[in-house]
């Protein structure tokens, strides 16, 4: 059973959320429901990969880059 929910938010936040939902090809209700599902589930919910993430996946494989290198970079950048 689905129940109607009323949320009160800033107009700009609502407009931005509607744009985000449209770009994702979803209704705002779907986006909010998915968010609530993530918040209330005990385990991570799978999320569709964007095309950009798909293209980047594995691009550093066999480059010798290590997590320690990335952490060092972040430390240098933010100190």
Phi, psi and omega in degrees: 000135177255139181238142179287140179231132178254127177241141178249121182215166176300141182303320181292323178296317179297315180299317179295320179294321178295320178296317178300314180298317180297318179297327180277355180071031182231163173279160177298324177299320178297316181299314181295318180297318178296320178297314179297323178298316178297318181294327187259351181274150179279345181233158180299144177261135180292141181238139178297135177285139175283160178302324180295316179296320179300318180293326183277338184302125177083002185292340179261002180299137178065021177262352182084359178290135181238160179301323179299323177298317180295316179297321177297317178301314179297319179297314178297318183296321188257013178246000000 
